[in-house]
């Protein structure tokens, strides 16, 4: 997933990396690595980031079987605030 959408939303809200990290209970390097595409995220952390940035998240199952890992999901975040669409 391209996490650049999170950087765009963070900046549009005037949040620093540290401010977003504080909102989701993570360290600054976690956010920087995520935005740079150096880190894969758990769905629970994607949900926290979306909540902190007022984003809507759509999660689609890849298969109908019981899913246990992140790789079993297709995740797409869409900006719904701040006129960024």
Residue pairs with C-beta under 8 A, 6 or more apart in sequence:
1 41
1 75
1 76
1 77
2 37
3 34
3 35
3 37
3 41
4 35
4 37
5 55
5 77
5 78
5 79
6 34
6 35
6 49
6 53
6 55
6 77
7 35
8 79
8 84
9 53
9 54
9 55
9 79
9 81
9 82
9 84
10 17
10 20
10 31
10 35
10 53
12 82
12 84
13 53
13 54
13 82
15 23
15 53
17 28
17 31
17 32
17 35
18 28
20 31
20 49
20 52
20 53
21 27
21 28
21 30
21 31
23 52
24 45
24 48
24 49
24 52
25 48
26 45
30 39
33 39
34 41
34 49
40 70
41 49
41 70
42 70
43 59
43 70
43 73
43 75
46 57
46 75
46 77
47 57
49 55
50 56
50 57
50 77
54 80
54 81
54 82
55 77
55 78
55 79
55 80
55 81
56 77
56 78
56 80
57 75
57 76
57 77
57 78
58 75
58 76
58 77
58 78
59 73
59 74
59 75
59 76
60 73
60 74
60 75
60 76
61 67
61 72
61 73
61 74
62 72
62 73
62 74
63 72
67 73
78 85
79 85
